[in-house]
């Protein structure tokens, strides 16, 4: 069997539907779809001095597939799918397209396949020049190495790098950001909107980490999720390129959620409960966000001393996490690390981390930053309901420039 990574893009017609149809047709052509990356909205690639092409933006994604088809057989399949969806057979090189399917990389028996012909080049010769290829690819295989280059590292270095978005859905009435929802219809509409726009991750939590709120049991947490019919809603809106994350530090809730349609465990307790490791071993396709925090359940009851080097502490934490992941024999591609902005740090430390997080050795884990509407932003300007998302957006732009992989947000910026 051959394993491939493909890039798919569209900037004509119903772009998202075009990509969905292409993925289905690949599946119908006996290609097993292993992973689908988030969909990225990207600017068109315009050749030098050509201002007459690519008027509209693209949606781009990447997929990992397995098939018996050789590279040239897969090329013919991809070209036929492009034609079937509406791309002219003799299209120009710098033109808009209904669908574009590129073979990026191929391996067989864990060995890279090299193809160099007029018809096909593998690895794709423009792979490392295009953020719209590197970014989605880095979300499904961050530790993939092609021609001695790590995909995650290369994606961060690209000037056009984008971060994937994790959008927050709070199923409670005491969220610190005052955006909690307990109305089933409102939750349904919000998730419908987010999936329609192909947000990469939707993070759903029933317990607030507001310092003024009280912890709840795992039974109450699951009951809250059931009361708003969250599992039916998730099943209703499952779609390509979107993953649902359960925000919990309770292993019982995590196990129940994964068994009922969730894709990711987001644990503010940093997997301190060893049962969490057993859960991600139990579900081999599940990913995990592991956050740095000092206290159980992420409460801010004590913080790192002002005299300590917060970057050194986080560096050591990441190295310890890497060792634990390897000891547990878990694929690093499944793990996302979160430096825990607002958890166990002073406001000044939070701001310092935001400005300098790219100096921390991420050990080739994807990095998530959750800075949205956090109190440390008051160091920049006094937050209120009208400006908190504007300030969050400004910080997001700095984070993206410095190579963050995922941003956890309240507002669809």
Buried (B, 14 or more C-beta within 10 A) or exposed (E): EBBBBBBBBBBBBEBBEBBBBBBEBBEEBEBEBBBBBBBBBBBBBEEEEEEEBBEEEBBBBBBBBBBEBBBEEBBEBBBEBBBEBEBEEEBEEEEBBBBBBBBBBBBEEEEEBEBEEEEBBBBBEEBBEBBBBBBBBBBBBBBBEBEEBBBBBBBBEBEBBBBBBBBBBBBBEEBBBEBBBBEBEEBBEBBEEBBEBBBBBBBBBBBBBBEEBEBBEBEBBBEBBBEBBBBBBBEBBEEBBBBBBBBBBBBBBBBBBBEBBBBBBBBBBBBEBEEBBEBBEEBEEBBBBBBBBBBBBBBBEEBBEEEEEBBEBBBEBBEEBBEBBEEBEBEBBBBBBBBBBBBBBBBEBBBBBBEEBEEBEBBBBBBBBBBBBBEBBEEEEEBEEEBBBEBBBBBBEEBBEBBBBBBBBBBEB
